[in-house]
Amino acid sequence: MRFSGVVKKVFRPAGVVLLARVAGMLLAAIAVQMIADSVTAFVRAA
């Protein structure tokens, strides 16, 4: 949060939106991978 002003100046509003979307996609991919790993472990243990 300290450098949010600098980020807004460097990337401009469209760049900030793009960064937010990329971060959201990365977070979703990590969540899907964790769920897939959990299901795989559950099936192997059963």
PDBQT receptor file of N, H, CA, C and O in Angstrom, charges set to zero:
ATOM      1  N   MET A   1       0.825  -1.184   0.000  1.00  0.00    +0.000 N 
ATOM      2  CA  MET A   1       0.000   0.000   0.000  1.00  0.00    +0.000 C 
ATOM      3  C   MET A   1       0.876   1.258   0.000  1.00  0.00    +0.000 C 
ATOM      4  O   MET A   1       0.423   2.335  -0.386  1.00  0.00    +0.000 OA
ATOM      5  N   ARG A   2       2.091   1.117   0.421  1.00  0.00    +0.000 N 
ATOM      6  H   ARG A   2       2.459   0.241   0.734  1.00  0.00    +0.000 HD
ATOM      7  CA  ARG A   2       2.967   2.273   0.507  1.00  0.00    +0.000 C 
ATOM      8  C   ARG A   2       3.252   2.861  -0.872  1.00  0.00    +0.000 C 
ATOM      9  O   ARG A   2       3.327   4.080  -1.029  1.00  0.00    +0.000 OA
ATOM     10  N   PHE A   3       3.410   1.998  -1.862  1.00  0.00    +0.000 N 
ATOM     11  H   PHE A   3       3.349   1.008  -1.735  1.00  0.00    +0.000 HD
ATOM     12  CA  PHE A   3       3.784   2.451  -3.197  1.00  0.00    +0.000 C 
ATOM     13  C   PHE A   3       2.618   2.438  -4.178  1.00  0.00    +0.000 C 
ATOM     14  O   PHE A   3       2.835   2.433  -5.389  1.00  0.00    +0.000 OA
ATOM     15  N   SER A   4       1.400   2.431  -3.683  1.00  0.00    +0.000 N 
ATOM     16  H   SER A   4       1.223   2.434  -2.699  1.00  0.00    +0.000 HD
ATOM     17  CA  SER A   4       0.246   2.362  -4.585  1.00  0.00    +0.000 C 
ATOM     18  C   SER A   4       0.158   3.594  -5.486  1.00  0.00    +0.000 C 
ATOM     19  O   SER A   4      -0.245   3.486  -6.644  1.00  0.00    +0.000 OA
ATOM     20  N   GLY A   5       0.526   4.741  -4.972  1.00  0.00    +0.000 N 
ATOM     21  H   GLY A   5       0.854   4.829  -4.032  1.00  0.00    +0.000 HD
ATOM     22  CA  GLY A   5       0.521   5.950  -5.797  1.00  0.00    +0.000 C 
ATOM     23  C   GLY A   5       1.515   5.861  -6.940  1.00  0.00    +0.000 C 
ATOM     24  O   GLY A   5       1.224   6.273  -8.063  1.00  0.00    +0.000 OA
ATOM     25  N   VAL A   6       2.684   5.324  -6.648  1.00  0.00    +0.000 N 
ATOM     26  H   VAL A   6       2.921   4.990  -5.735  1.00  0.00    +0.000 HD
ATOM     27  CA  VAL A   6       3.714   5.160  -7.675  1.00  0.00    +0.000 C 
ATOM     28  C   VAL A   6       3.246   4.162  -8.732  1.00  0.00    +0.000 C 
ATOM     29  O   VAL A   6       3.439   4.378  -9.929  1.00  0.00    +0.000 OA
ATOM     30  N   VAL A   7       2.634   3.074  -8.285  1.00  0.00    +0.000 N 
ATOM     31  H   VAL A   7       2.478   2.898  -7.313  1.00  0.00    +0.000 HD
ATOM     32  CA  VAL A   7       2.138   2.063  -9.225  1.00  0.00    +0.000 C 
ATOM     33  C   VAL A   7       1.084   2.670 -10.137  1.00  0.00    +0.000 C 
ATOM     34  O   VAL A   7       1.084   2.414 -11.342  1.00  0.00    +0.000 OA
ATOM     35  N   LYS A   8       0.185   3.473  -9.574  1.00  0.00    +0.000 N 
ATOM     36  H   LYS A   8       0.185   3.680  -8.596  1.00  0.00    +0.000 HD
ATOM     37  CA  LYS A   8      -0.853   4.108 -10.390  1.00  0.00    +0.000 C 
ATOM     38  C   LYS A   8      -0.246   5.057 -11.420  1.00  0.00    +0.000 C 
ATOM     39  O   LYS A   8      -0.738   5.149 -12.544  1.00  0.00    +0.000 OA
ATOM     40  N   LYS A   9       0.814   5.759 -11.043  1.00  0.00    +0.000 N 
ATOM     41  H   LYS A   9       1.213   5.684 -10.130  1.00  0.00    +0.000 HD
ATOM     42  CA  LYS A   9       1.454   6.684 -11.983  1.00  0.00    +0.000 C 
ATOM     43  C   LYS A   9       2.177   5.929 -13.092  1.00  0.00    +0.000 C 
ATOM     44  O   LYS A   9       2.129   6.333 -14.253  1.00  0.00    +0.000 OA
ATOM     45  N   VAL A  10       2.843   4.841 -12.741  1.00  0.00    +0.000 N 
ATOM     46  H   VAL A  10       2.882   4.513 -11.797  1.00  0.00    +0.000 HD
ATOM     47  CA  VAL A  10       3.637   4.101 -13.720  1.00  0.00    +0.000 C 
ATOM     48  C   VAL A  10       2.745   3.325 -14.684  1.00  0.00    +0.000 C 
ATOM     49  O   VAL A  10       2.957   3.371 -15.895  1.00  0.00    +0.000 OA
ATOM     50  N   PHE A  11       1.753   2.616 -14.159  1.00  0.00    +0.000 N 
ATOM     51  H   PHE A  11       1.581   2.579 -13.174  1.00  0.00    +0.000 HD
ATOM     52  CA  PHE A  11       0.937   1.732 -14.988  1.00  0.00    +0.000 C 
ATOM     53  C   PHE A  11      -0.324   2.391 -15.538  1.00  0.00    +0.000 C 
ATOM     54  O   PHE A  11      -0.960   1.851 -16.444  1.00  0.00    +0.000 OA
ATOM     55  N   ARG A  12      -0.684   3.531 -15.009  1.00  0.00    +0.000 N 
ATOM     56  H   ARG A  12      -0.168   3.970 -14.273  1.00  0.00    +0.000 HD
ATOM     57  CA  ARG A  12      -1.910   4.224 -15.420  1.00  0.00    +0.000 C 
ATOM     58  C   ARG A  12      -3.123   3.357 -15.087  1.00  0.00    +0.000 C 
ATOM     59  O   ARG A  12      -2.960   2.178 -14.773  1.00  0.00    +0.000 OA
ATOM     60  N   PRO A  13      -4.318   3.903 -15.145  1.00  0.00    +0.000 N 
ATOM     61  CA  PRO A  13      -5.512   3.137 -14.726  1.00  0.00    +0.000 C 
ATOM     62  C   PRO A  13      -5.721   1.824 -15.480  1.00  0.00    +0.000 C 
ATOM     63  O   PRO A  13      -6.082   0.817 -14.870  1.00  0.00    +0.000 OA
ATOM     64  N   ALA A  14      -5.502   1.819 -16.783  1.00  0.00    +0.000 N 
ATOM     65  H   ALA A  14      -5.208   2.637 -17.279  1.00  0.00    +0.000 HD
ATOM     66  CA  ALA A  14      -5.702   0.583 -17.546  1.00  0.00    +0.000 C 
ATOM     67  C   ALA A  14      -4.697  -0.487 -17.126  1.00  0.00    +0.000 C 
ATOM     68  O   ALA A  14      -5.036  -1.670 -17.072  1.00  0.00    +0.000 OA
ATOM     69  N   GLY A  15      -3.481  -0.083 -16.832  1.00  0.00    +0.000 N 
ATOM     70  H   GLY A  15      -3.206   0.877 -16.876  1.00  0.00    +0.000 HD
ATOM     71  CA  GLY A  15      -2.463  -1.032 -16.385  1.00  0.00    +0.000 C 
ATOM     72  C   GLY A  15      -2.775  -1.601 -15.023  1.00  0.00    +0.000 C 
ATOM     73  O   GLY A  15      -2.512  -2.775 -14.760  1.00  0.00    +0.000 OA
ATOM     74  N   VAL A  16      -3.335  -0.775 -14.149  1.00  0.00    +0.000 N 
ATOM     75  H   VAL A  16      -3.548   0.179 -14.363  1.00  0.00    +0.000 HD
ATOM     76  CA  VAL A  16      -3.704  -1.245 -12.815  1.00  0.00    +0.000 C 
ATOM     77  C   VAL A  16      -4.824  -2.277 -12.922  1.00  0.00    +0.000 C 
ATOM     78  O   VAL A  16      -4.811  -3.286 -12.217  1.00  0.00    +0.000 OA
ATOM     79  N   VAL A  17      -5.789  -2.026 -13.799  1.00  0.00    +0.000 N 
ATOM     80  H   VAL A  17      -5.799  -1.207 -14.372  1.00  0.00    +0.000 HD
ATOM     81  CA  VAL A  17      -6.871  -2.994 -14.012  1.00  0.00    +0.000 C 
ATOM     82  C   VAL A  17      -6.301  -4.296 -14.560  1.00  0.00    +0.000 C 
ATOM     83  O   VAL A  17      -6.700  -5.379 -14.132  1.00  0.00    +0.000 OA
ATOM     84  N   LEU A  18      -5.377  -4.196 -15.499  1.00  0.00    +0.000 N 
ATOM     85  H   LEU A  18      -5.053  -3.317 -15.847  1.00  0.00    +0.000 HD
ATOM     86  CA  LEU A  18      -4.753  -5.389 -16.058  1.00  0.00    +0.000 C 
ATOM     87  C   LEU A  18      -4.010  -6.174 -14.980  1.00  0.00    +0.000 C 
ATOM     88  O   LEU A  18      -4.128  -7.398 -14.918  1.00  0.00    +0.000 OA
ATOM     89  N   LEU A  19      -3.254  -5.491 -14.140  1.00  0.00    +0.000 N 
ATOM     90  H   LEU A  19      -3.159  -4.497 -14.190  1.00  0.00    +0.000 HD
ATOM     91  CA  LEU A  19      -2.542  -6.166 -13.054  1.00  0.00    +0.000 C 
ATOM     92  C   LEU A  19      -3.508  -6.853 -12.098  1.00  0.00    +0.000 C 
ATOM     93  O   LEU A  19      -3.243  -7.963 -11.637  1.00  0.00    +0.000 OA
ATOM     94  N   ALA A  20      -4.625  -6.200 -11.799  1.00  0.00    +0.000 N 
ATOM     95  H   ALA A  20      -4.840  -5.298 -12.173  1.00  0.00    +0.000 HD
ATOM     96  CA  ALA A  20      -5.619  -6.798 -10.911  1.00  0.00    +0.000 C 
ATOM     97  C   ALA A  20      -6.214  -8.057 -11.531  1.00  0.00    +0.000 C 
ATOM     98  O   ALA A  20      -6.433  -9.051 -10.838  1.00  0.00    +0.000 OA
ATOM     99  N   ARG A  21      -6.476  -8.016 -12.832  1.00  0.00    +0.000 N 
ATOM    100  H   ARG A  21      -6.298  -7.208 -13.395  1.00  0.00    +0.000 HD
ATOM    101  CA  ARG A  21      -7.030  -9.199 -13.506  1.00  0.00    +0.000 C 
ATOM    102  C   ARG A  21      -6.022 -10.348 -13.535  1.00  0.00    +0.000 C 
ATOM    103  O   ARG A  21      -6.386 -11.502 -13.309  1.00  0.00    +0.000 OA
ATOM    104  N   VAL A  22      -4.780 -10.038 -13.809  1.00  0.00    +0.000 N 
ATOM    105  H   VAL A  22      -4.484  -9.101 -13.993  1.00  0.00    +0.000 HD
ATOM    106  CA  VAL A  22      -3.745 -11.075 -13.833  1.00  0.00    +0.000 C 
ATOM    107  C   VAL A  22      -3.570 -11.677 -12.441  1.00  0.00    +0.000 C 
ATOM    108  O   VAL A  22      -3.440 -12.893 -12.303  1.00  0.00    +0.000 OA
ATOM    109  N   ALA A  23      -3.566 -10.841 -11.418  1.00  0.00    +0.000 N 
ATOM    110  H   ALA A  23      -3.672  -9.853 -11.529  1.00  0.00    +0.000 HD
ATOM    111  CA  ALA A  23      -3.440 -11.342 -10.052  1.00  0.00    +0.000 C 
ATOM    112  C   ALA A  23      -4.636 -12.216  -9.688  1.00  0.00    +0.000 C 
ATOM    113  O   ALA A  23      -4.473 -13.236  -9.018  1.00  0.00    +0.000 OA
ATOM    114  N   GLY A  24      -5.826 -11.832 -10.118  1.00  0.00    +0.000 N 
ATOM    115  H   GLY A  24      -5.958 -11.004 -10.662  1.00  0.00    +0.000 HD
ATOM    116  CA  GLY A  24      -7.018 -12.638  -9.863  1.00  0.00    +0.000 C 
ATOM    117  C   GLY A  24      -6.954 -13.983 -10.554  1.00  0.00    +0.000 C 
ATOM    118  O   GLY A  24      -7.328 -15.000  -9.970  1.00  0.00    +0.000 OA
ATOM    119  N   MET A  25      -6.483 -14.001 -11.791  1.00  0.00    +0.000 N 
ATOM    120  H   MET A  25      -6.179 -13.174 -12.265  1.00  0.00    +0.000 HD
ATOM    121  CA  MET A  25      -6.349 -15.268 -12.517  1.00  0.00    +0.000 C 
ATOM    122  C   MET A  25      -5.315 -16.170 -11.856  1.00  0.00    +0.000 C 
ATOM    123  O   MET A  25      -5.509 -17.382 -11.772  1.00  0.00    +0.000 OA
ATOM    124  N   LEU A  26      -4.218 -15.584 -11.388  1.00  0.00    +0.000 N 
ATOM    125  H   LEU A  26      -4.060 -14.599 -11.456  1.00  0.00    +0.000 HD
ATOM    126  CA  LEU A  26      -3.195 -16.359 -10.693  1.00  0.00    +0.000 C 
ATOM    127  C   LEU A  26      -3.752 -16.953  -9.408  1.00  0.00    +0.000 C 
ATOM    128  O   LEU A  26      -3.503 -18.119  -9.100  1.00  0.00    +0.000 OA
ATOM    129  N   LEU A  27      -4.496 -16.164  -8.667  1.00  0.00    +0.000 N 
ATOM    130  H   LEU A  27      -4.698 -15.217  -8.917  1.00  0.00    +0.000 HD
ATOM    131  CA  LEU A  27      -5.108 -16.650  -7.438  1.00  0.00    +0.000 C 
ATOM    132  C   LEU A  27      -6.090 -17.780  -7.718  1.00  0.00    +0.000 C 
ATOM    133  O   LEU A  27      -6.117 -18.774  -6.993  1.00  0.00    +0.000 OA
ATOM    134  N   ALA A  28      -6.893 -17.635  -8.763  1.00  0.00    +0.000 N 
ATOM    135  H   ALA A  28      -6.871 -16.828  -9.353  1.00  0.00    +0.000 HD
ATOM    136  CA  ALA A  28      -7.844 -18.685  -9.135  1.00  0.00    +0.000 C 
ATOM    137  C   ALA A  28      -7.116 -19.960  -9.549  1.00  0.00    +0.000 C 
ATOM    138  O   ALA A  28      -7.547 -21.057  -9.195  1.00  0.00    +0.000 OA
ATOM    139  N   ALA A  29      -6.029 -19.832 -10.287  1.00  0.00    +0.000 N 
ATOM    140  H   ALA A  29      -5.678 -18.941 -10.574  1.00  0.00    +0.000 HD
ATOM    141  CA  ALA A  29      -5.264 -21.002 -10.711  1.00  0.00    +0.000 C 
ATOM    142  C   ALA A  29      -4.667 -21.733  -9.514  1.00  0.00    +0.000 C 
ATOM    143  O   ALA A  29      -4.660 -22.963  -9.478  1.00  0.00    +0.000 OA
ATOM    144  N   ILE A  30      -4.171 -20.989  -8.545  1.00  0.00    +0.000 N 
ATOM    145  H   ILE A  30      -4.176 -19.990  -8.575  1.00  0.00    +0.000 HD
ATOM    146  CA  ILE A  30      -3.623 -21.603  -7.334  1.00  0.00    +0.000 C 
ATOM    147  C   ILE A  30      -4.721 -22.332  -6.570  1.00  0.00    +0.000 C 
ATOM    148  O   ILE A  30      -4.501 -23.434  -6.069  1.00  0.00    +0.000 OA
ATOM    149  N   ALA A  31      -5.902 -21.725  -6.476  1.00  0.00    +0.000 N 
ATOM    150  H   ALA A  31      -6.081 -20.830  -6.883  1.00  0.00    +0.000 HD
ATOM    151  CA  ALA A  31      -7.020 -22.353  -5.771  1.00  0.00    +0.000 C 
ATOM    152  C   ALA A  31      -7.444 -23.646  -6.454  1.00  0.00    +0.000 C 
ATOM    153  O   ALA A  31      -7.678 -24.652  -5.785  1.00  0.00    +0.000 OA
ATOM    154  N   VAL A  32      -7.545 -23.629  -7.770  1.00  0.00    +0.000 N 
ATOM    155  H   VAL A  32      -7.356 -22.811  -8.314  1.00  0.00    +0.000 HD
ATOM    156  CA  VAL A  32      -7.930 -24.838  -8.510  1.00  0.00    +0.000 C 
ATOM    157  C   VAL A  32      -6.889 -25.931  -8.320  1.00  0.00    +0.000 C 
ATOM    158  O   VAL A  32      -7.244 -27.098  -8.154  1.00  0.00    +0.000 OA
ATOM    159  N   GLN A  33      -5.625 -25.575  -8.340  1.00  0.00    +0.000 N 
ATOM    160  H   GLN A  33      -5.337 -24.627  -8.474  1.00  0.00    +0.000 HD
ATOM    161  CA  GLN A  33      -4.569 -26.567  -8.146  1.00  0.00    +0.000 C 
ATOM    162  C   GLN A  33      -4.637 -27.177  -6.753  1.00  0.00    +0.000 C 
ATOM    163  O   GLN A  33      -4.454 -28.384  -6.595  1.00  0.00    +0.000 OA
ATOM    164  N   MET A  34      -4.896 -26.359  -5.749  1.00  0.00    +0.000 N 
ATOM    165  H   MET A  34      -5.045 -25.378  -5.877  1.00  0.00    +0.000 HD
ATOM    166  CA  MET A  34      -5.009 -26.875  -4.382  1.00  0.00    +0.000 C 
ATOM    167  C   MET A  34      -6.194 -27.825  -4.254  1.00  0.00    +0.000 C 
ATOM    168  O   MET A  34      -6.087 -28.861  -3.597  1.00  0.00    +0.000 OA
ATOM    169  N   ILE A  35      -7.309 -27.489  -4.866  1.00  0.00    +0.000 N 
ATOM    170  H   ILE A  35      -7.396 -26.648  -5.399  1.00  0.00    +0.000 HD
ATOM    171  CA  ILE A  35      -8.483 -28.364  -4.819  1.00  0.00    +0.000 C 
ATOM    172  C   ILE A  35      -8.189 -29.676  -5.539  1.00  0.00    +0.000 C 
ATOM    173  O   ILE A  35      -8.529 -30.746  -5.036  1.00  0.00    +0.000 OA
ATOM    174  N   ALA A  36      -7.565 -29.603  -6.701  1.00  0.00    +0.000 N 
ATOM    175  H   ALA A  36      -7.289 -28.733  -7.110  1.00  0.00    +0.000 HD
ATOM    176  CA  ALA A  36      -7.230 -30.814  -7.448  1.00  0.00    +0.000 C 
ATOM    177  C   ALA A  36      -6.281 -31.705  -6.653  1.00  0.00    +0.000 C 
ATOM    178  O   ALA A  36      -6.453 -32.924  -6.639  1.00  0.00    +0.000 OA
ATOM    179  N   ASP A  37      -5.297 -31.126  -6.000  1.00  0.00    +0.000 N 
ATOM    180  H   ASP A  37      -5.158 -30.135  -6.011  1.00  0.00    +0.000 HD
ATOM    181  CA  ASP A  37      -4.371 -31.901  -5.177  1.00  0.00    +0.000 C 
ATOM    182  C   ASP A  37      -5.089 -32.559  -4.007  1.00  0.00    +0.000 C 
ATOM    183  O   ASP A  37      -4.794 -33.703  -3.661  1.00  0.00    +0.000 OA
ATOM    184  N   SER A  38      -6.027 -31.845  -3.399  1.00  0.00    +0.000 N 
ATOM    185  H   SER A  38      -6.266 -30.916  -3.681  1.00  0.00    +0.000 HD
ATOM    186  CA  SER A  38      -6.777 -32.392  -2.272  1.00  0.00    +0.000 C 
ATOM    187  C   SER A  38      -7.659 -33.555  -2.705  1.00  0.00    +0.000 C 
ATOM    188  O   SER A  38      -7.723 -34.576  -2.020  1.00  0.00    +0.000 OA
ATOM    189  N   VAL A  39      -8.334 -33.406  -3.832  1.00  0.00    +0.000 N 
ATOM    190  H   VAL A  39      -8.282 -32.577  -4.388  1.00  0.00    +0.000 HD
ATOM    191  CA  VAL A  39      -9.187 -34.488  -4.336  1.00  0.00    +0.000 C 
ATOM    192  C   VAL A  39      -8.339 -35.704  -4.686  1.00  0.00    +0.000 C 
ATOM    193  O   VAL A  39      -8.722 -36.834  -4.382  1.00  0.00    +0.000 OA
ATOM    194  N   THR A  40      -7.204 -35.488  -5.314  1.00  0.00    +0.000 N 
ATOM    195  H   THR A  40      -6.893 -34.571  -5.561  1.00  0.00    +0.000 HD
ATOM    196  CA  THR A  40      -6.315 -36.595  -5.663  1.00  0.00    +0.000 C 
ATOM    197  C   THR A  40      -5.841 -37.327  -4.412  1.00  0.00    +0.000 C 
ATOM    198  O   THR A  40      -5.838 -38.558  -4.379  1.00  0.00    +0.000 OA
ATOM    199  N   ALA A  41      -5.446 -36.594  -3.400  1.00  0.00    +0.000 N 
ATOM    200  H   ALA A  41      -5.449 -35.594  -3.427  1.00  0.00    +0.000 HD
ATOM    201  CA  ALA A  41      -4.995 -37.212  -2.158  1.00  0.00    +0.000 C 
ATOM    202  C   ALA A  41      -6.132 -37.963  -1.478  1.00  0.00    +0.000 C 
ATOM    203  O   ALA A  41      -5.915 -39.037  -0.917  1.00  0.00    +0.000 OA
ATOM    204  N   PHE A  42      -7.336 -37.413  -1.522  1.00  0.00    +0.000 N 
ATOM    205  H   PHE A  42      -7.512 -36.541  -1.978  1.00  0.00    +0.000 HD
ATOM    206  CA  PHE A  42      -8.490 -38.066  -0.908  1.00  0.00    +0.000 C 
ATOM    207  C   PHE A  42      -8.813 -39.374  -1.621  1.00  0.00    +0.000 C 
ATOM    208  O   PHE A  42      -9.099 -40.381  -0.974  1.00  0.00    +0.000 OA
ATOM    209  N   VAL A  43      -8.769 -39.363  -2.948  1.00  0.00    +0.000 N 
ATOM    210  H   VAL A  43      -8.537 -38.545  -3.474  1.00  0.00    +0.000 HD
ATOM    211  CA  VAL A  43      -9.087 -40.570  -3.721  1.00  0.00    +0.000 C 
ATOM    212  C   VAL A  43      -8.033 -41.645  -3.492  1.00  0.00    +0.000 C 
ATOM    213  O   VAL A  43      -8.370 -42.823  -3.372  1.00  0.00    +0.000 OA
ATOM    214  N   ARG A  44      -6.783 -41.265  -3.429  1.00  0.00    +0.000 N 
ATOM    215  H   ARG A  44      -6.509 -40.308  -3.525  1.00  0.00    +0.000 HD
ATOM    216  CA  ARG A  44      -5.720 -42.250  -3.194  1.00  0.00    +0.000 C 
ATOM    217  C   ARG A  44      -5.807 -42.851  -1.802  1.00  0.00    +0.000 C 
ATOM    218  O   ARG A  44      -5.464 -44.018  -1.610  1.00  0.00    +0.000 OA
ATOM    219  N   ALA A  45      -6.259 -42.076  -0.833  1.00  0.00    +0.000 N 
ATOM    220  H   ALA A  45      -6.538 -41.128  -0.989  1.00  0.00    +0.000 HD
ATOM    221  CA  ALA A  45      -6.348 -42.562   0.545  1.00  0.00    +0.000 C 
ATOM    222  C   ALA A  45      -7.559 -43.469   0.742  1.00  0.00    +0.000 C 
ATOM    223  O   ALA A  45      -7.577 -44.288   1.661  1.00  0.00    +0.000 OA
ATOM    224  N   ALA A  46      -8.558 -43.330  -0.103  1.00  0.00    +0.000 N 
ATOM    225  H   ALA A  46      -8.543 -42.665  -0.849  1.00  0.00    +0.000 HD
ATOM    226  CA  ALA A  46      -9.800 -44.101   0.071  1.00  0.00    +0.000 C 
ATOM    227  C   ALA A  46      -9.684 -45.515  -0.435  1.00  0.00    +0.000 C 
ATOM    228  O   ALA A  46     -10.646 -46.279  -0.356  1.00  0.00    +0.000 OA
TER     229      ALA A  46
